[in-house]
Every structure is written in C-alpha cells, then in structure tokens.
Amino acid sequence: MKTTEIDLAPFGTEHLKGAVALSRQAGWPHRPEDWAMVLSLSSGVVALEDKDRVVGTVLVTPYGDNCATINMVIVDEAMRGRGLGRKLMDCALTIAGNRPLRLVATSDGLPLYEKLGFRQTGSVLQYQGSVPAIDHPDGVLPANQDDLAAIVALDRAAFGAERRSLLEYIAKIGRFAVIRQAGEVRGFAALRTFGRGEVIGPVAAAHAGDACALISFFIASRPGAFLRIDTTADAGLAPWLAERGFAHAGGGIVMGKGSIEPTTSPALKTFALANQALG
C-alpha cells in the first residue's frame, strides 16, 4: 500500500496553478488572477503531497497591525479528516501573530474555528446574477486619481483598519465611484473583474441610500454583465438586491478572534465586502 508524504511549505507563485485546481474542486469561481491578487497581499502556507501536488492552502492578509483576515482555507477532499486543516490553521495563526483576526467560515469549518478561539460575529450573504439595466443614479461620479487618499481614509473608518495596499491594487485593476458632499468624498464603491464576472465591493457609505446609489452606478454601467456582491446580514441590503434581480447564492459565517478596533466613524458603514476572503 502506497503512503504519501505531506509537507507544509511557504505559499509561492509556483503553487498558484495547484491552488486554482484545488479551488475548482471545491466549487469556487476563482480565476488564476484572483488567486494572484490575494497572494500578492498575503502570506501563507501550502500542503504538498509528495513534494509537488497542492492538497491544502491557507493565506493570511494583514492590514497593518490592526487586524488580518485568514482566507483561502481549502483541503483536498481526499485529504479531509486527517487533521490537515488544523495544521494549516496553526500555521496561519503563527503568521498572523498578535493581530486580531477575521474570517468567513462554512458550516463544515465552524467546529475547527471555534476550537481555535474564533467566535461568530455575523453572516455574509452572497448575491449575484445578470441583472436588468437601470438608469444612472444622481450624485454618483467616477473617482479620479486624487480621490484614493480619501477612499483609503473612509475605508479605514468603516472597516476599522487601513487597507491601503488592497485599495491600491483594486485601483490598478478596477475602478471606483464616489459620492461627494461639499466637494469631499463621503462614500465609495469599487468594481473589478472576479470569478464568473465582476464584483462590486467594497462599498462604504453613511447610510443605505448612498450605498444603493453607489451600487446602482455600477449596475447601470454594466447592463447584462454578471455581477456579484458580498454583503452582510446587518447591512440590510438583501431585500433591495433581490428586488434588483440579484439571486441569493449562499454566503458564510463571519468569525473573529481578538479585539478589533472599533470604527472611527460610527456613522460610516461597510455595506459590501471586497469579497469574502478580503473583508
């Protein structure tokens, strides 16, 4: 009977092809470019069978010292039940250090994360589809290059940690829209290619009306395109998204470990995530 050797190694670009194959096995829509984006912002570990076949992955995306997200946690279906997920998570916790942590869990992963000290803090709702064309909303404009500093500051206030590297990456591959008041940026949304189509997020605004207007700007600009939005249950956008023709396509359980700094502006809220991996 043949036995296989499983090694843990730092996640490098040479492992991306294997990681894509693993995520496809799990039914995830991630393209090589989507994996490359998360890896460029993160550090992680892969599990290798017989030195070369990727059978497990985990990534840790730090946002300064304020917090980090643990993401892209996958174990090959043939390797499950052997403690490999626990080994990958132990590596992730070592990489994260003392940072407070966030992740989005499936129901299958929930028991492991709870054993590691994570607690449920909410839920993510994934909506997607090719929605009907709508009119462009009033008061929303394309962002310009000079708006990035304000977008970073607003995201910091809503999310609770600075994510400049993430937002700069999105600016290179996608685009932003903003709402201005008295000449100042008061809310923003992003659009980029992802998975089966495009994802709208993150979206940060003072209230749901502005968030809906920002999302509507991108719906109007992409008639018939396949769009995805990862929102949270407490954001309250689910009924509105369903009315616009988006279909509920699952989601996950938001979990946290450690104390995360509260937002600096209670009036500002994140209404849609960059995606489930990145928060």
Secondary structure as a PSIPRED ss2 file (coil, helix, strand):
# PSIPRED VFORMAT (PSIPRED V4.0)

   1 M C   1.000  0.000  0.000
   2 K C   1.000  0.000  0.000
   3 T C   1.000  0.000  0.000
   4 T C   1.000  0.000  0.000
   5 E C   1.000  0.000  0.000
   6 I E   0.000  0.000  1.000
   7 D E   0.000  0.000  1.000
   8 L E   0.000  0.000  1.000
   9 A E   0.000  0.000  1.000
  10 P E   0.000  0.000  1.000
  11 F C   1.000  0.000  0.000
  12 G C   1.000  0.000  0.000
  13 T H   0.000  1.000  0.000
  14 E H   0.000  1.000  0.000
  15 H H   0.000  1.000  0.000
  16 L H   0.000  1.000  0.000
  17 K H   0.000  1.000  0.000
  18 G H   0.000  1.000  0.000
  19 A H   0.000  1.000  0.000
  20 V H   0.000  1.000  0.000
  21 A H   0.000  1.000  0.000
  22 L H   0.000  1.000  0.000
  23 S H   0.000  1.000  0.000
  24 R H   0.000  1.000  0.000
  25 Q H   0.000  1.000  0.000
  26 A C   1.000  0.000  0.000
  27 G C   1.000  0.000  0.000
  28 W C   1.000  0.000  0.000
  29 P C   1.000  0.000  0.000
  30 H C   1.000  0.000  0.000
  31 R C   1.000  0.000  0.000
  32 P H   0.000  1.000  0.000
  33 E H   0.000  1.000  0.000
  34 D H   0.000  1.000  0.000
  35 W H   0.000  1.000  0.000
  36 A H   0.000  1.000  0.000
  37 M H   0.000  1.000  0.000
  38 V H   0.000  1.000  0.000
  39 L H   0.000  1.000  0.000
  40 S H   0.000  1.000  0.000
  41 L C   1.000  0.000  0.000
  42 S C   1.000  0.000  0.000
  43 S E   0.000  0.000  1.000
  44 G E   0.000  0.000  1.000
  45 V E   0.000  0.000  1.000
  46 V E   0.000  0.000  1.000
  47 A E   0.000  0.000  1.000
  48 L E   0.000  0.000  1.000
  49 E E   0.000  0.000  1.000
  50 D C   1.000  0.000  0.000
  51 K C   1.000  0.000  0.000
  52 D C   1.000  0.000  0.000
  53 R E   0.000  0.000  1.000
  54 V E   0.000  0.000  1.000
  55 V E   0.000  0.000  1.000
  56 G E   0.000  0.000  1.000
  57 T E   0.000  0.000  1.000
  58 V E   0.000  0.000  1.000
  59 L E   0.000  0.000  1.000
  60 V E   0.000  0.000  1.000
  61 T E   0.000  0.000  1.000
  62 P E   0.000  0.000  1.000
  63 Y E   0.000  0.000  1.000
  64 G C   1.000  0.000  0.000
  65 D C   1.000  0.000  0.000
  66 N C   1.000  0.000  0.000
  67 C E   0.000  0.000  1.000
  68 A E   0.000  0.000  1.000
  69 T E   0.000  0.000  1.000
  70 I E   0.000  0.000  1.000
  71 N E   0.000  0.000  1.000
  72 M E   0.000  0.000  1.000
  73 V E   0.000  0.000  1.000
  74 I E   0.000  0.000  1.000
  75 V E   0.000  0.000  1.000
  76 D C   1.000  0.000  0.000
  77 E H   0.000  1.000  0.000
  78 A H   0.000  1.000  0.000
  79 M H   0.000  1.000  0.000
  80 R C   1.000  0.000  0.000
  81 G C   1.000  0.000  0.000
  82 R C   1.000  0.000  0.000
  83 G C   1.000  0.000  0.000
  84 L H   0.000  1.000  0.000
  85 G H   0.000  1.000  0.000
  86 R H   0.000  1.000  0.000
  87 K H   0.000  1.000  0.000
  88 L H   0.000  1.000  0.000
  89 M H   0.000  1.000  0.000
  90 D H   0.000  1.000  0.000
  91 C H   0.000  1.000  0.000
  92 A H   0.000  1.000  0.000
  93 L H   0.000  1.000  0.000
  94 T H   0.000  1.000  0.000
  95 I H   0.000  1.000  0.000
  96 A H   0.000  1.000  0.000
  97 G C   1.000  0.000  0.000
  98 N C   1.000  0.000  0.000
  99 R C   1.000  0.000  0.000
 100 P C   1.000  0.000  0.000
 101 L E   0.000  0.000  1.000
 102 R E   0.000  0.000  1.000
 103 L E   0.000  0.000  1.000
 104 V E   0.000  0.000  1.000
 105 A E   0.000  0.000  1.000
 106 T C   1.000  0.000  0.000
 107 S C   1.000  0.000  0.000
 108 D C   1.000  0.000  0.000
 109 G C   1.000  0.000  0.000
 110 L H   0.000  1.000  0.000
 111 P H   0.000  1.000  0.000
 112 L H   0.000  1.000  0.000
 113 Y H   0.000  1.000  0.000
 114 E H   0.000  1.000  0.000
 115 K H   0.000  1.000  0.000
 116 L C   1.000  0.000  0.000
 117 G C   1.000  0.000  0.000
 118 F C   1.000  0.000  0.000
 119 R E   0.000  0.000  1.000
 120 Q E   0.000  0.000  1.000
 121 T E   0.000  0.000  1.000
 122 G E   0.000  0.000  1.000
 123 S E   0.000  0.000  1.000
 124 V E   0.000  0.000  1.000
 125 L E   0.000  0.000  1.000
 126 Q E   0.000  0.000  1.000
 127 Y E   0.000  0.000  1.000
 128 Q E   0.000  0.000  1.000
 129 G E   0.000  0.000  1.000
 130 S E   0.000  0.000  1.000
 131 V C   1.000  0.000  0.000
 132 P C   1.000  0.000  0.000
 133 A C   1.000  0.000  0.000
 134 I C   1.000  0.000  0.000
 135 D C   1.000  0.000  0.000
 136 H C   1.000  0.000  0.000
 137 P C   1.000  0.000  0.000
 138 D C   1.000  0.000  0.000
 139 G C   1.000  0.000  0.000
 140 V E   0.000  0.000  1.000
 141 L E   0.000  0.000  1.000
 142 P E   0.000  0.000  1.000
 143 A C   1.000  0.000  0.000
 144 N C   1.000  0.000  0.000
 145 Q H   0.000  1.000  0.000
 146 D H   0.000  1.000  0.000
 147 D H   0.000  1.000  0.000
 148 L H   0.000  1.000  0.000
 149 A H   0.000  1.000  0.000
 150 A H   0.000  1.000  0.000
 151 I H   0.000  1.000  0.000
 152 V H   0.000  1.000  0.000
 153 A H   0.000  1.000  0.000
 154 L H   0.000  1.000  0.000
 155 D H   0.000  1.000  0.000
 156 R H   0.000  1.000  0.000
 157 A H   0.000  1.000  0.000
 158 A H   0.000  1.000  0.000
 159 F H   0.000  1.000  0.000
 160 G C   1.000  0.000  0.000
 161 A C   1.000  0.000  0.000
 162 E C   1.000  0.000  0.000
 163 R C   1.000  0.000  0.000
 164 R H   0.000  1.000  0.000
 165 S H   0.000  1.000  0.000
 166 L H   0.000  1.000  0.000
 167 L H   0.000  1.000  0.000
 168 E H   0.000  1.000  0.000
 169 Y H   0.000  1.000  0.000
 170 I H   0.000  1.000  0.000
 171 A H   0.000  1.000  0.000
 172 K H   0.000  1.000  0.000
 173 I H   0.000  1.000  0.000
 174 G C   1.000  0.000  0.000
 175 R E   0.000  0.000  1.000
 176 F E   0.000  0.000  1.000
 177 A E   0.000  0.000  1.000
 178 V E   0.000  0.000  1.000
 179 I E   0.000  0.000  1.000
 180 R E   0.000  0.000  1.000
 181 Q E   0.000  0.000  1.000
 182 A C   1.000  0.000  0.000
 183 G C   1.000  0.000  0.000
 184 E E   0.000  0.000  1.000
 185 V E   0.000  0.000  1.000
 186 R E   0.000  0.000  1.000
 187 G E   0.000  0.000  1.000
 188 F E   0.000  0.000  1.000
 189 A E   0.000  0.000  1.000
 190 A E   0.000  0.000  1.000
 191 L E   0.000  0.000  1.000
 192 R E   0.000  0.000  1.000
 193 T E   0.000  0.000  1.000
 194 F E   0.000  0.000  1.000
 195 G C   1.000  0.000  0.000
 196 R C   1.000  0.000  0.000
 197 G E   0.000  0.000  1.000
 198 E E   0.000  0.000  1.000
 199 V E   0.000  0.000  1.000
 200 I E   0.000  0.000  1.000
 201 G E   0.000  0.000  1.000
 202 P E   0.000  0.000  1.000
 203 V E   0.000  0.000  1.000
 204 A E   0.000  0.000  1.000
 205 A E   0.000  0.000  1.000
 206 A C   1.000  0.000  0.000
 207 H C   1.000  0.000  0.000
 208 A H   0.000  1.000  0.000
 209 G H   0.000  1.000  0.000
 210 D H   0.000  1.000  0.000
 211 A H   0.000  1.000  0.000
 212 C H   0.000  1.000  0.000
 213 A H   0.000  1.000  0.000
 214 L H   0.000  1.000  0.000
 215 I H   0.000  1.000  0.000
 216 S H   0.000  1.000  0.000
 217 F H   0.000  1.000  0.000
 218 F H   0.000  1.000  0.000
 219 I H   0.000  1.000  0.000
 220 A H   0.000  1.000  0.000
 221 S H   0.000  1.000  0.000
 222 R C   1.000  0.000  0.000
 223 P C   1.000  0.000  0.000
 224 G C   1.000  0.000  0.000
 225 A C   1.000  0.000  0.000
 226 F E   0.000  0.000  1.000
 227 L E   0.000  0.000  1.000
 228 R E   0.000  0.000  1.000
 229 I E   0.000  0.000  1.000
 230 D E   0.000  0.000  1.000
 231 T E   0.000  0.000  1.000
 232 T E   0.000  0.000  1.000
 233 A H   0.000  1.000  0.000
 234 D H   0.000  1.000  0.000
 235 A H   0.000  1.000  0.000
 236 G C   1.000  0.000  0.000
 237 L C   1.000  0.000  0.000
 238 A H   0.000  1.000  0.000
 239 P H   0.000  1.000  0.000
 240 W H   0.000  1.000  0.000
 241 L H   0.000  1.000  0.000
 242 A H   0.000  1.000  0.000
 243 E H   0.000  1.000  0.000
 244 R C   1.000  0.000  0.000
 245 G C   1.000  0.000  0.000
 246 F C   1.000  0.000  0.000
 247 A E   0.000  0.000  1.000
 248 H E   0.000  0.000  1.000
 249 A E   0.000  0.000  1.000
 250 G E   0.000  0.000  1.000
 251 G E   0.000  0.000  1.000
 252 G E   0.000  0.000  1.000
 253 I E   0.000  0.000  1.000
 254 V E   0.000  0.000  1.000
 255 M E   0.000  0.000  1.000
 256 G E   0.000  0.000  1.000
 257 K E   0.000  0.000  1.000
 258 G C   1.000  0.000  0.000
 259 S C   1.000  0.000  0.000
 260 I C   1.000  0.000  0.000
 261 E C   1.000  0.000  0.000
 262 P C   1.000  0.000  0.000
 263 T C   1.000  0.000  0.000
 264 T C   1.000  0.000  0.000
 265 S C   1.000  0.000  0.000
 266 P C   1.000  0.000  0.000
 267 A C   1.000  0.000  0.000
 268 L C   1.000  0.000  0.000
 269 K E   0.000  0.000  1.000
 270 T E   0.000  0.000  1.000
 271 F E   0.000  0.000  1.000
 272 A E   0.000  0.000  1.000
 273 L C   1.000  0.000  0.000
 274 A C   1.000  0.000  0.000
 275 N C   1.000  0.000  0.000
 276 Q C   1.000  0.000  0.000
 277 A C   1.000  0.000  0.000
 278 L C   1.000  0.000  0.000
 279 G C   1.000  0.000  0.000
